[in-house]
Amino acid sequence: MTGSAIPGESIDLQIADILRGVTYPLNKDALVDAAREAGASNEVLSMLDGLPEQDYADIDSVTKLIGSNFGPGLSI
């Protein structure tokens, strides 16, 4: 993970930093754990925790689902 100041960032930037800082493939639990370790906000943790239980091959596989569940998606 990078040493960025995640709590001061917007939701999209927090998620982008987290998704760029993990090694793929990974499952939802590993993604949520990485976000928690990075100090992500509770809102971001809730969004990631709401993702389906599955393995994610890359950033795109996560952002498509975040977009479908929470808005127009992220452009990372």
C-alpha positions as a printed NumPy array, in Angstrom:
array([[  0.   ,   0.   ,   0.   ],
       [  1.099,   3.516,  -0.629],
       [  1.596,   5.957,   2.183],
       [ -1.066,   8.4  ,   1.023],
       [ -3.316,  10.258,   3.44 ],
       [ -6.421,   8.277,   2.583],
       [ -8.8  ,   9.727,   5.211],
       [ -8.539,  13.193,   3.64 ],
       [ -9.316,  11.978,   0.121],
       [-12.642,  11.759,  -1.681],
       [-14.385,   8.385,  -1.802],
       [-13.319,   7.806,  -5.421],
       [ -9.692,   8.641,  -4.647],
       [ -9.671,   6.407,  -1.581],
       [-11.   ,   3.494,  -3.628],
       [ -8.589,   4.222,  -6.494],
       [ -5.612,   4.24 ,  -4.106],
       [ -6.716,   0.984,  -2.536],
       [ -7.339,  -0.755,  -5.866],
       [ -3.958,   0.349,  -7.203],
       [ -2.179,  -0.809,  -4.05 ],
       [ -3.304,  -4.432,  -3.975],
       [ -2.021,  -7.461,  -5.839],
       [ -4.51 ,  -9.235,  -8.089],
       [ -6.171, -11.661,  -8.163],
       [ -7.714, -11.261,  -4.725],
       [-11.038, -11.947,  -3.073],
       [-13.454,  -9.496,  -1.496],
       [-12.221, -10.156,   2.047],
       [ -8.608,  -9.404,   1.066],
       [ -9.769,  -6.196,  -0.614],
       [-11.687,  -5.065,   2.48 ],
       [ -8.711,  -5.961,   4.693],
       [ -6.375,  -3.914,   2.47 ],
       [ -8.74 ,  -0.95 ,   2.664],
       [ -8.957,  -1.219,   6.442],
       [ -5.153,  -1.385,   6.754],
       [ -4.892,   1.703,   4.529],
       [ -7.185,   3.633,   6.86 ],
       [-10.103,   3.937,   4.445],
       [-13.276,   5.617,   5.644],
       [-16.2  ,   3.588,   6.953],
       [-18.148,   4.514,   3.825],
       [-15.469,   3.015,   1.576],
       [-15.247,  -0.091,   3.76 ],
       [-19.029,  -0.508,   3.519],
       [-18.949,  -0.129,  -0.263],
       [-16.229,  -2.729,  -0.655],
       [-17.863,  -5.043,   1.864],
       [-21.041,  -4.887,  -0.224],
       [-19.29 ,  -6.401,  -3.233],
       [-20.094, -10.011,  -4.164],
       [-18.02 , -12.781,  -2.57 ],
       [-15.759, -13.686,  -5.469],
       [-12.229, -13.428,  -6.759],
       [-11.346, -10.24 ,  -8.614],
       [ -8.844, -10.567, -11.454],
       [ -8.003,  -6.879, -11.842],
       [ -9.007,  -3.3  , -11.072],
       [-11.623,  -3.286, -13.831],
       [-13.466,  -6.256, -12.355],
       [-13.869,  -4.32 ,  -9.086],
       [-14.7  ,  -0.899, -10.525],
       [-17.432,  -2.293, -12.785],
       [-19.226,  -3.707,  -9.765],
       [-18.71 ,  -0.593,  -7.673],
       [-20.2  ,   1.393, -10.528],
       [-23.186,  -0.89 , -10.885],
       [-23.878,  -0.879,  -7.155],
       [-23.023,   2.671,  -6.148],
       [-23.161,   5.001,  -9.125],
       [-21.706,   5.519, -12.563],
       [-18.458,   3.753, -11.73 ],
       [-14.939,   4.894, -11.195],
       [-12.533,   6.011, -13.843],
       [ -9.207,   4.832, -12.561]])
